[in-house]
Amino acid sequence: MSAARHAAFQAARRAMETCKELDAQLESARSFGAPAWETRPIEKRREEASVKFHRAYAAFKYPKESSDER
């Protein structure tokens, strides 16, 4: 695995872990009946982590060809 693919894989893994942690925070907050204004910042961070995950996964799954590999 190239260094770029490995870095993308690690970034995707970290983003997935962040998503899982934020999901747990949301579930906990909602189980205690937290109002939407309290959970919205967590939801926003979760959405951002999801975007990071999908971008990193795409970089891992479909790496760009470097000019010397052509």
Secondary structure, 3 states (H helix, E strand, C coil): CCHHHHHHHHHHHHHHHHHHHHHHHHHHHHHCCCCHHHHHHHHHHHHHHHHHHHHHHHHHHCCCCCCCCC
